Amino acid sequence: MPRPRAGSLPWPVPAVAGVIGGILLALGQGWGWAALLVGAGLVLWHARPVLLVLVALGGAAGWASAHAVLTRPNHLTPWFGAQVTVQGEWDGQFLTLRDPPARVTLAPKPTQGPGRLRVSGRLLAPEGRRTPGGFDQAAWFRAQGGLLSVTPGGALVGARVREFQPQGGLRGWFRRGLTTGLTERQGALMQAIELGDRGDISREQFSEGEAVRDAFARAGLAHLMALSGQNVAILTGALILLLTRLGAAPAWRFGLPVLLLGPYLLLVQSSASITRAVLMGGAVLLALALGRGRPDPPGVIALAALACLLLFPLWLTDVGFQLSFLAVLALTQSERVAGLLPGRWPRWLRLGLAATLLAEAGTLPVIAGTFGQVPLVGLPANLLAGGIMALLVPLGFLAGLLGPMALPLNMVNGVLADALLLVARTFGHAPVLSWGQVGVGGLLAYGAALLAGWLWLLGRVRAPAALSTWLACLLLTTLPGRLHPAREVVFLDVGQGDSTLIRLPHLTVLVDAGGSVGSDYDVGAHTVVPTLRALGVRKLDVLVATHADTDHIEGAASVLRAMPVGEVWIGQRKTDDPVLTAVLLAARERHVPVREVRRGDQVSSDGATLTVLWPAGHAWSTEDNDNSVALRLESRGWRAAFLGDLPAPVEERLVAGPLDLLKAAHHGSRHSTGAALLAQTAPADTVVSVGRNTYGHPHPDVLTRLTQAHSRAWRTDQLGTIRWPVP
């Protein structure tokens, strides 16, 4: 391979490698040294040793910037756990307070739009990741802060709006222009696309259980509903095209859009994605203006990354940042890939296909590992949606500027919005490819496949060799799961609720799917399903709905709609309970058979047997807890029991036998896990599924009984998700 000519390395490349290394070291990640070595290696390979200074300076700057953000005091700490009333500016994502200077999230999110809020609730510290593939709120909060912006410091739960003053001024005028004359769904979509406000669109559904946002995600179009580089690219591209037609010089053609990016950022809803897009766009446009429209792509991308990471160092850990730069890096090869497609095809089609394929390939490991699924229809969906967005974004922006006078223009925007919604709904029905967590081995395999593809594009290796490498990488990442399938019980941390996964090589059972009483948070869709995908669960053989309690089965409907299920087990078929009715409706929609199980029913697989201990079925109690489905799992002499919310009097009638592991009933209620049961079963270990609550769970009496029975207690509120091996 020929050595690059001296001086061909743009200076921002080694500088940003140093910054990345410094940030990683400040985060305590040893990978930081690798980034510094890569930067130094590039400098020496290109025979520009003078740039080693930039690597060192970048490392120092990156470390200092990240350290400043990480060590900044949180002014909300003294009030954690307290009931408070605060007021500030609500932008749809964060409530910004003036005294103390802080930002908080609100749960549930107010139905009111952006404006000034006075709101009360309990202030809590952000939580880390509690389940595999789950949301790491603490890390996300840290990534939203920067040198010039306040890091979000807490979450206000049980939020109740006391006073609301709608947003006025230019933003209020712009919002009225976006929505005037449109239906609620069209207006909600326009606010998401143009302002980044997804509050209204999050509540929209195509039909029962078919959320608009979920359809966009399944179709690979979720990025369209967040202000990002695409919006900035379309708007600045339209302006550059107009200036080009007017014969403007490069300095004006690219310099004027740079000057307008600042006011644009003040107009739209502030978020990390749009701030990042404005910084990146500004760096690119400035380079184009100074380079007379002919800058070096690696240098421009590195310059944009420098502008972002020096001001917001923890964006490096943010999925949005990673996706943005991976996609942009991949897109630099669009011309090369388009040249491999048939020349008789129109140039716009070849470039569109190449860009979409490259963007999806470049972001594959992040999308698969973060979201647990890869859309299979992303290519055609993005091609169609991209054409619509190219018209809708600039026309929608113009409508916002016109305010209430935008009614005639919104007749066109309404048609375009409906077309985009139709694309999302149509392709949102297509199947998705489930994916587990991506580990070091998966990243190495992806890197090898990427290198093979790159060398093939450069003509350094033949297509059969590249294809063989891809197949080998695919095989090597698939084999471990096939050779060593999981045998475990996973107690998911779903807060104050229940959800337990039983995994055997040929049998996967989910017992309950959590729920959130008095909240709009969908535990099934946003906690249980991502966890299942992260664990590599592609289907469920059995979904057990133990009894008609919200905190146990509310999430089951979302699980049924998200993945294949063999059958649903229930105990009592209540006809007057709305939560159970919703689960049964979802099962009917997906053509999943429902089985009413009774004591003695069982299923066996892989040397293990799952047996129903309760209900007997001959009579039903008026208390739902008494009718809970209870199960016992036996495998090679090892035994575990899962008791739902059964009270002590029913527990004594189970005859569960000796146990190695007990799943405590009713989250550790004082009326369950009685002394008689513990004497009968003598479990060495007991798991309590519990979250923050006002019921006193787990009750001190239960913990005392477990201690007296010499049973170790394991709590999800303290340990997060608990994974227990099955012999």
Secondary structure, DSSP 4 states (H G I P E B T S, - for coil): -PPPPTT-S-THHHHHHHHHHHHHHHTT-THHHHHHHHHHHHHHHTT-GGGHHHHHHHHHHHHHHHHHHHT---TTGGGTTSEEEEEEEE-SS-EEETTTTEEEEEESPPSS-SEEEEEEEEEEPPP---STT---HHHHHHHH-BTTBPPP-EEEEEEEEEEEEE--HHHHHHHHHHHTT--HHHHHHHHHHHH---TTGGG-EEETTEEHHHHHHHTT-GGGGS--HHHHHHHHHHHHHHHHHTT--HHHHHHHHHHHHHHHHHHSPP-HHHHHHHHHHHHHHHHHHHTTT---HHHHHHHHHHHHHHHSGGGGG-HHHHHHHHHHHHHTTHHHHHTTS-TTS-HHHHHHHHHHHHHHHHHHHHHHHHHSEEESSHHHHHHHHHHHHHHHHHHHHHHHHHGGGGHHHHHHHHHHHHHHHHHHHHHHTS-EEE-----HHHHHHHHHHHHHHHHHHTTSS-HHHHHHHHHHHHHHHHHHHHHS---EEEE---SSS--EEEEETTEEEEE-----TT----HIIIIIHHHHHHTT---EEEEEE-SS-HHHHTTHHHHHHHS-EEEEEESS--SS-HHHHHHHHHHHHTT--EEE--TT-EEEETTEEEEEEE---S---SSGGGG--EEEEEETTEEEEE-TT--HHHHTTS---S-SEEE-GGGG-TTSS-HHHHHHH--SEEEE---S-SS-PSPHHHHHHHHHTT-EEEEHHHH-SEEEE--
